[in-house]
Amino acid sequence: ADLAALRDRIEQDAVAHARQALDRPDLRVRLDLEAQRQAGVRVH
């Protein structure tokens, strides 16, 4: 998994939406991402 790309996508989509919904364009957000390998498990 490309965690940097995932983080960028979350920041661009979900975090931007939250900032807009809260009318807080300066809202600081901290993302902690962790990847684990699990055989045969996929998230759709």
N, C-alpha and C positions, 0 to 999 in steps of 0.2 A: 504494500500500500504506500502511496506517495502522501505522507503526512503533511508535507508543506502545501501540496495542492489541495488537500482536504481542508486544512486550516484556512487557506485563502478563500475557498468556496464558502465555508461557514461564515467567515468574516464578511464577505461580499453580500451574501444572501440573508442569513438568519440574523446576524448582528446588525446589519444595516436596517433590516426590517424592525428590529426591536428598538433601535435608536429613533427611528421615524415614529413608531407607534407611541413611544414614551415622550416624544418631542424633546429628546435629549441627544443632539448630534455629537456632543462631547462625552457621552457615556463611555467610561473605560470598561473594557472587557478583558478577562484573562481566560485563555483556553488552555486546558491541560489535556493533551491527547495521549492515549496509550494504545499500542497495538499488541495483540496476542495472536499467535497462530493456533488455530483449532481446526483439525482435519475434518472436512466434510460439512463445515458450518458456513452458511452464506446468509448475508442480510440483504433483503430485497426492499 
